[in-house]
Amino acid sequence: MFLIHICKQLSENRYKSRLEKSRKNEICNLYNLENKGEYKEYWENNVRILVSKESRSFNYIEDISFSYDNEKKYLLHEINMKSCIPYNFYNIHHEESYILYEHENDNSKIQLKEYDAYLTLTFQMEKITHLEELNNFYI
């Protein structure tokens, strides 16, 4: 699976993925994003736990590679993601809350996360060959 994080490179291994909140409506309209509600995301080692009012998912996330495209201003992140058996968790390493806006088609998923002070925009796809279908990234 591939994640494309819209961001600016600050240095060799540092990136700024925060977008201005004032751009939310424009981005939602551009990508036909729908409000999916409030989410909490927890990380315990390499397990991502995603919780909303309607669902709870546990996934192992394994990083494979990272590369940055200077021209289009995105970080390409290849990962392996596998379901994990749900468990009681208490020793989390990272926690964040956001409102998720999303649009999914046959080949990709577009996610805008609205935090208290900023937004992040990510594209998710199974095959990198679908990257050209999203050639008009917005930053």
SENUZA-345504 format. One record per atom (N, C-alpha, C): x, y, z; residue in one letter. Coordinates in steps of 0.1 Angstrom, whole numbers, padded with zeros to 4 digits, always signed. Each point is the difference from the previous one (the first is absolute). Layout:
XYZA/...
//
This chain:
+0008-0012+0000M/-0008+0012+0000M/+0009+0012+0000M/-0005+0011-0006F/+0007+0012-0001F/-0008+0012+0006F/+0007+0008+0008L/-0006+0012+0005L/+0008+0012-0006L/-0008+0010-0005I/+0006+0012-0005I/-0004+0011+0009I/+0010+0005+0007H/-0002+0011+0009H/+0004+0013-0007H/-0010+0010-0001I/+0003+0013-0005I/+0007+0008+0010I/+0012+0004-0004C/+0009+0007+0010C/+0011+0008-0007C/+0007+0008+0008K/+0012+0007-0005K/+0012-0006+0007K/+0011-0002-0007Q/+0012-0005+0007Q/+0007+0012+0007Q/+0003-0002+0013L/+0008+0010+0007L/+0015-0003+0000L/+0003-0012+0001S/+0014-0005-0001S/+0000-0014-0004S/+0011-0007+0000E/+0001-0013-0005E/-0011-0010+0005E/-0002+0000+0013N/-0010-0009+0005N/-0011+0007+0008N/-0003+0012-0003R/-0010+0008+0007R/-0010+0006-0010R/-0013-0001+0003Y/-0010+0004-0010Y/-0011+0008+0008Y/-0006+0009-0007K/-0011+0008+0006K/-0013-0004-0008K/-0009-0007+0007S/-0012-0005-0006S/-0012+0008+0004S/+0002+0010+0008R/-0012+0008+0004R/-0004+0010-0010R/-0013+0000-0003L/-0007+0009-0009L/-0009+0010+0009L/-0002+0012-0005E/-0008+0010+0007E/-0015-0005+0000E/-0006+0001+0012K/-0014-0004+0002K/-0009+0008-0009K/+0004+0012-0004S/-0009+0008-0009S/-0002-0006-0013S/+0008-0010-0004R/-0001-0007-0013R/-0009-0012+0000R/-0006-0003+0012K/-0008-0012+0001K/-0011-0001-0010K/-0009+0010-0002N/-0011-0001-0009N/+0005-0002-0014N/+0010+0008-0004E/+0006-0001-0013E/+0005-0014-0004E/+0007-0006+0010I/+0005-0014-0002I/-0011-0010+0000I/-0010+0001+0009C/-0011-0009+0000C/-0008+0001-0013C/-0002+0012-0006N/-0007+0001-0012N/+0008-0006-0012N/+0013+0003+0000L/+0009-0005-0011L/+0000-0015-0001L/+0000-0007+0011Y/+0001-0015+0000Y/-0014-0007+0004Y/-0011+0008+0001N/-0013-0006+0004N/+0001-0008+0013N/+0006+0006+0010L/+0002-0007+0013L/-0013+0002+0008L/-0003-0011+0007E/-0011-0001+0009E/+0004-0001+0015E/-0007+0007+0009N/+0003+0000+0014N/-0003-0014+0005N/+0010-0007+0006K/-0001-0014+0005K/-0001+0001+0015K/+0002+0011+0006G/-0002+0001+0015G/+0013+0002+0007G/-0001-0001+0013E/+0012+0001+0009E/+0007-0013+0002E/+0013+0001-0001Y/+0008-0012+0002Y/+0011+0002+0010Y/+0004-0011+0007K/+0012+0000+0009K/+0009-0010-0006K/+0013+0003-0001E/+0010-0009-0005E/+0010-0002+0011E/+0003-0012+0003Y/+0010-0004+0010Y/+0010-0008-0006Y/+0013+0001+0004W/+0011-0008-0004W/+0006-0007+0012W/+0002-0013-0001E/+0007-0008+0009E/+0010-0008-0008E/+0013+0004+0001N/+0010-0006-0008N/-0004+0001-0015N/-0001-0010-0007N/-0004+0001-0014N/-0015-0004-0003N/-0008+0001+0011V/-0014-0002-0001V/-0008+0013+0000V/-0008+0002-0011R/-0008+0012+0000R/-0014-0004+0004R/-0006+0007+0010I/-0013-0003+0004I/-0009+0012-0003I/-0010-0002-0009L/-0008+0011-0005L/-0014-0002+0006L/-0005+0011+0007V/-0013-0002+0007V/-0009+0012-0004V/-0012-0004-0003S/-0011+0010-0003S/-0012-0004+0008S/-0011+0007-0001K/-0013-0004+0006K/-0005-0013-0006K/+0003-0002-0013E/-0006-0012-0007E/+0010-0012-0001E/+0013+0002+0002S/+0009-0011-0003S/+0013+0001+0009S/+0007-0011+0000R/+0013-0001+0006R/+0008-0010-0008R/+0012+0005-0004S/+0009-0009-0008S/+0014+0000+0006S/+0006-0012-0001F/+0014-0002+0005F/+0008-0005-0012F/+0011+0007-0004N/+0008-0004-0011N/+0015+0000+0003N/+0007-0010-0004Y/+0015+0001+0000Y/+0004+0008-0012Y/+0009+0009+0002I/+0005+0009-0010I/+0016-0002-0001I/+0004-0005-0012E/+0015-0002-0001E/+0004+0010-0011E/+0010+0008+0003D/+0006+0009-0010D/+0009-0007-0009D/-0002+0002-0013I/+0009-0006-0010I/+0010+0010-0006I/-0006+0011-0005S/+0009+0010-0006S/-0007+0014+0001S/+0009+0010-0002F/-0004+0014-0001F/+0007+0007-0012F/-0007+0008-0007S/+0007+0009-0010S/-0007+0013-0002S/+0007+0010-0003Y/-0007+0013-0001Y/+0001+0005-0014Y/-0011+0006-0005D/+0000+0005-0014D/+0000+0015+0002D/+0012+0006-0004N/+0001+0015+0002N/-0009+0008-0010N/-0003-0005-0011E/-0008+0007-0010E/-0014+0001+0005E/-0006-0012+0004K/-0014+0000+0004K/-0002+0002+0014K/+0010+0000+0008K/-0001+0003+0015K/-0008-0010+0007K/+0004-0013-0001Y/-0006-0010+0008Y/+0010-0010+0004Y/-0003-0007+0012L/+0008-0011+0005L/-0007-0013-0003L/+0007-0008-0007L/-0005-0013-0004L/+0004-0010+0011L/-0009-0007+0006H/+0003-0008+0012H/-0006-0014-0004H/+0008-0010-0001E/-0004-0013-0003E/-0001-0008+0013E/-0011-0007+0003I/-0002-0007+0012I/-0007-0014-0003I/+0002-0009+0010N/-0008-0012+0001N/-0010+0002+0011N/-0013-0003-0002M/-0009+0002+0010M/-0008-0013+0002M/-0001-0005+0012K/-0007-0013+0002K/-0009+0002+0012K/-0011-0006+0000S/-0009+0000+0011S/+0006-0006+0013S/-0004+0005+0011C/+0005-0005+0013C/-0012-0004+0008C/+0002-0010+0008I/-0011-0004+0009I/-0002+0011+0011I/-0012+0005+0001P/-0003+0011+0010P/+0005-0005+0014P/+0004+0010+0008Y/+0005-0003+0013Y/-0002+0012+0009Y/+0000-0001+0013N/-0001+0011+0009N/+0014+0007+0000N/+0000+0013-0002F/+0012+0007-0001F/+0001+0011+0011F/+0011+0003+0005Y/+0002+0010+0010Y/+0013+0008-0001Y/+0010-0006-0006N/+0013+0005+0000N/+0003+0006-0014N/-0007+0010-0004I/+0001+0005-0014I/+0012+0010-0001I/+0006+0001-0012H/+0011+0009-0002H/-0004+0013-0006H/-0011+0000-0007H/-0005+0012-0007H/-0015+0000-0001H/-0006+0011+0002E/-0015+0002-0001E/-0003+0013-0007E/-0010-0001-0009E/-0005+0012-0006E/-0015-0001-0003E/-0006+0012+0000S/-0014+0001-0003S/-0002+0009-0012S/-0010-0004-0009Y/-0002+0009-0012Y/-0014-0004-0005Y/-0005+0009-0009I/-0012-0002-0008I/+0005-0005-0013I/-0005-0011-0005L/+0004-0006-0013L/-0010+0003-0011L/+0006+0005-0011Y/-0008+0002-0013Y/+0006-0009-0010Y/-0008-0007-0007E/+0005-0011-0009E/-0008-0002-0012E/+0007-0004-0011H/-0006-0005-0012H/+0007-0012-0005H/-0007-0010-0004E/+0006-0013-0004E/-0005-0003-0014E/+0009-0004-0009N/-0005-0005-0013N/+0007-0014-0002N/-0001-0005-0012D/+0005-0014-0002D/+0015-0002+0003D/+0008+0011-0002N/+0014-0002+0001N/+0007+0008+0011N/-0007+0009+0006S/+0006+0008+0011S/-0009+0005+0010S/+0005+0005+0011K/-0007+0006+0011K/+0007+0013+0003K/-0008+0011+0001I/+0005+0013+0003I/-0005+0004+0014I/+0009+0004+0009Q/-0003+0003+0013Q/+0005+0013+0004Q/-0009+0009+0005L/+0003+0013+0006L/-0003-0002+0015L/+0011+0003+0008K/-0002-0001+0015K/+0000+0015+0005K/-0010+0003+0007E/-0001+0014+0006E/+0003-0001+0015E/+0011+0006+0004Y/+0004+0001+0014Y/-0004+0013+0005Y/+0003+0003+0013D/-0004+0013+0005D/+0005+0012-0007D/+0013-0001-0004A/+0006+0012-0006A/+0005-0002-0015A/-0002-0011-0006Y/+0005-0002-0013Y/-0007-0012-0007Y/+0003-0003-0013L/-0005-0011-0007L/+0012-0008-0006L/-0002-0013-0003T/+0009-0008-0007T/-0008-0007-0012T/+0007-0002-0011L/-0006-0006-0011L/+0008-0012-0005L/-0006-0012-0001T/+0007-0012-0003T/-0008-0008-0011T/+0007-0006-0009F/-0006-0009-0010F/+0005-0014+0003F/-0009-0010-0001Q/+0003-0014+0003Q/-0003-0008-0012Q/+0009-0009-0005M/-0003-0009-0011M/+0008-0013+0001M/-0006-0010-0005E/+0007-0013+0001E/+0012-0002-0010E/-0002+0006-0012K/+0011-0001-0010K/+0004+0014-0004K/+0013+0001-0002I/+0006+0013-0003I/-0004+0004-0014I/-0005-0009-0009T/-0004+0003-0013T/-0012+0010+0000T/-0007+0001+0011H/-0011+0009+0000H/+0003+0014+0004H/+0013+0002+0002L/+0005+0014+0004L/-0003+0010-0011L/+0001-0003-0012E/-0003+0009-0011E/-0014+0004-0001E/-0009-0008+0006E/-0014+0004+0000E/-0003+0012+0009E/+0009+0002+0010L/-0001+0011+0009L/+0011+0011-0003L/+0002+0003-0012N/+0011+0008-0004N/-0001+0015+0004N/-0012+0004+0005N/-0002+0014+0003N/+0000+0001+0016N/+0011-0002+0006F/+0001+0002+0014F/-0002+0014+0004F/-0005+0002+0012Y/-0004+0013+0005Y/+0009+0004+0012Y/+0007+0010-0001I/+0008+0005+0012I/-0001+0015+0001I/
//
